[in-house]
Amino acid sequence: MILLQTPKTRKADFGGTARYYATGFSIGAKGYIGTGAEVGGGPYTKDFWEYDPTTNTWTRKADFGGTARYGAVGFSIGTKGYLGTGADVNNPVKKDFWGYDPTTNTWTQEVDFVTDTHFAAGFSIGTYGYIQVPGNTNNFWQYTPTLLPLVLINFTIQKENSGVKLLWQTATEQNTSQFIIEHSTNGESFSSLGIITTTGNSSSIKNYFFTDAQPLTGTNFYRLKMVDRDGKFTYSNIIAVIIDGKNISFQIFPNPARNILFVQVNGENENATIQIIDATGKKLKEQKVTLNGNTSLSFDIKNLPKGMYNLLLLKKNKTKFLKFIKE
C-alpha cells in the first residue's frame, strides 16, 4: 500500500488570543473565526477575525453581536455568515442567532434557533442551514434565516465618452421592487438620479446598468438604494469617479484617506492587479480587475494602521505605484 501525504503549510497565527471552542465559517474567499473560551480558564470571548489567504493575514472585524460565549455553531449562506447557540457565563445554554455581513462589517440578530443548545454541528446547503443537536438525541433541524430580498454581487463604474455608466449584478431577488440610483459630490449627501425596475423574483444572476449622461466636473459618488415591495430598503457600497476632461491613467483619492480609498485606472480590455503594500514591502490587500476604459474601484482601509502605504498597479508589461497616507 502506498500512502500519499498532502503537504502542510503553516499559515499566519490566529490574530486573537489562544482559546478553546471557537466557531468559524467562510464567506467567498475569506475565512472567519471568533468567540470561544480563552486558554487557562480565561473569560469567554466575542471578538471576531477575518483571514485573507491571498495576503496570509488576520484582520479584526466587528465583535460578535451576542454575548461572549463558547461552543456556538456557525455556517454561511450566500454572502452572509451565521453564528448562534452556545453557552455564556450568565445563561449557560443559548438559542439566539446572529447574521454577519462582511460588506458592512455588522451583526444583525436573526430568528432564534428552536431550542437552547451548545456544541451543535452545523452546515449549509443553498439558502438553508442545518443543525444537529448534541446529546442523547438525534434531532436534526433546518434553520431558515431572515434573508435580504436581494443579494448584490458587484457594483462597478465605467466612463463612456462624456458620461458615466454604472453596472451591477444580483445573485437572487425576492419580492424586490426597484433600484434608486443616487449621486453625491461629497460622498455624504445623496440625491436621486433615476430608477431601474427589478426582475422581482429570481434565483439566477441578473445584470443591470444605468448611464449618467451629465456627470459633474470633479469627483462623482454613486450608490444604489435597493427597495423591496414592502418599502424596506438597503444601500450598496459607494463607488466614485473623477470627471476632469482628461484620460486618467492611474489616480487615487482622497489622499490622505481614512476609511475608503478610491482608485481610478485606465486600460483597454486588459487584466490588471492592484495591491496595497506597507513600508516593509508586505502585501496587505489585492484586487484583480479587467480594465475597459476608465475603471473605478475601491479598497476598505479602515482597519489599516495609520501610516504611509504604496498602491501598486501591475499590468502585463507595466508596473506603476502611488503613495498614500492612512490617517
Residue, then its C-alpha position, 0 to 999 in steps of 0.5 A: m500500500i502506498l500512502l500519499q501525504t498532502p503537504k502542510t503549510r503553516k499559515a499566519d497565527f490566529g490574530g486573537t488570543a489562544r482559546y478553546y471552542a471557537t466557531g468559524f465559517s467562510i464567506g467567498a474567499k475569506g475565512y472567519i473565526g471568533t468567540g470561544a473560551e480563552v486558554g487557562g480558564g480565561p473569560y469567554t470571548k466575542d471578538f471576531w477575525e477575518y483571514d485573507p489567504t491571498t495576503n496570509t493575514w488576520t484582520r479584526k472585524a466587528d465583535f460578535g453581536g451576542t454575548a461572549r460565549y463558547g461552543a456556538v455553531g456557525f455556517s454561511i449562506g450566500t454572502k452572509g455568515y451565521l453564528g448562534t447557540g452556545a453557552d455564556v457565563n450568565n445563561p449557560v445554554k443559548k438559542d439566539f442567532w446572529g447574521y454577519d455581513p462582511t460588506t458592512n462589517t455588522w451583526t444583525q440578530e436573526v430568528d432564534f434557533v428552536t431550542d437552547t443548545h451548545f456544541a451543535a454541528g452545523f452546515s449549509i446547503g443553498t439558502y438553508g442551514y442545518i443543525q444537529v443537536p448534541g446529546n442523547t438525541n438525534n434531532f436534526w433541524q433546518y434553520t431558515p434565516t431572515l434573508l435580504p430580498l436581494v443579494l448584490i454581487n458587484f457594483t462597478i463604474q465605467k466612463e463612456n465618452s462624456g458620461v458615466k455608466l454604472l453596472w451591477q449584478t444580483a445573485t437572487e431577488q425576492n419580492t424586490s421592487q426597484f433600484i434608486i440610483e443616487h449621486s453625491t459630490n461629497g460622498e455624504s449627501f445623496s440625491s436621486l438620479g433615476i430608477i431601474t425596475t427589478t426582475g422581482n423574483s429570481s434565483s439566477i444572476k441578473n445584470y443591470f446598468f444605468t448611464d449618467a449622461q451629465p456627470l459633474t466636473g470633479t469627483n462623482f459618488y454613486r450608490l444604489k438604494m435597493v427597495d423591496r415591495d414592502g418599502k424596506f430598503t438597503y444601500s450598496n457600497i459607494i463607488a466614485v469617479i473623477i470627471d476632469g476632461k482628461n484620460i486618467s491613467f492611474q489616480i487615487f483619492p482622497n489622499p490622505a484617506r481614512n476609511i475608503l480609498f478610491v482608485q481610478v485606472n485606465g486600460e483597454n480590455e486588459n487584466a490588471t492587479i492592484q495591491i496595497i503594500d506597507a513600508t516593509g514591502k508586505k502585501l496587505k490587500e489585492q484586487k484583480v480587475t479587467l480594465n475597459g476604459n476608465t475603471s473605478l474601484s475601491f479598497d476598505i482601509k479602515n482597519l489599516p494602521k495609520g501610516m504611509y502605504n504604496l498602491l501598486l498597479l501591475k499590468k502585463n508589461k507595466t508596473k506603476f505605484l502611488k503613495f498614500i497616507k492612512e490617517 
